[in-house]
Structure formats: C-alpha cells, structure tokens
C-alpha cells in the first residue's frame, strides 16, 4: 500500500471521528439543557453534569488523537 492510499484510508477515519465528535457536542449541549430543565435535585444536577462533561471531554480527546495521527502520517508518510 502506497503513501497516498494510507493517507486516504486514514483520512476517512479522521473525517468520521470529527463527525462523531461534532454529534457528541450536539448531544452534550442537549443533555445539559435537559438536565437543567428537568432535574430539580441540585446534587443530581452536579453529578450528572460531571458525568456528561467527562464523556464530552473523552470525545474531544479522541478527535485530538485522530488529528495527531493524521498529522504524523502526512509528515512521515
């Protein structure tokens, strides 16, 4: 497999990871909004907000790794 094929193959995954991360951002915003609209117990709000924020940060890190790998492949082929 040549360098061009490796880049194209990885690029498809990076695009999909970026798409999924954008979807995760949208879902996070929606979940936080619902949490504050519907939950009345402040302790539950704090607990669930922390969980949702960790999940969102995890998807951000996945996107960072995908971007890093893409950069490595582009630089070193």
Secondary structure, DSSP 4 states (H G I P E B T S, - for coil): --HHHHHHHHHHHHHHHHHHHHHHHHHHHHHHHHHHHH---HHHHHHHHHHHHHHHHHHHHHHHHHHHHHHHHHHH-
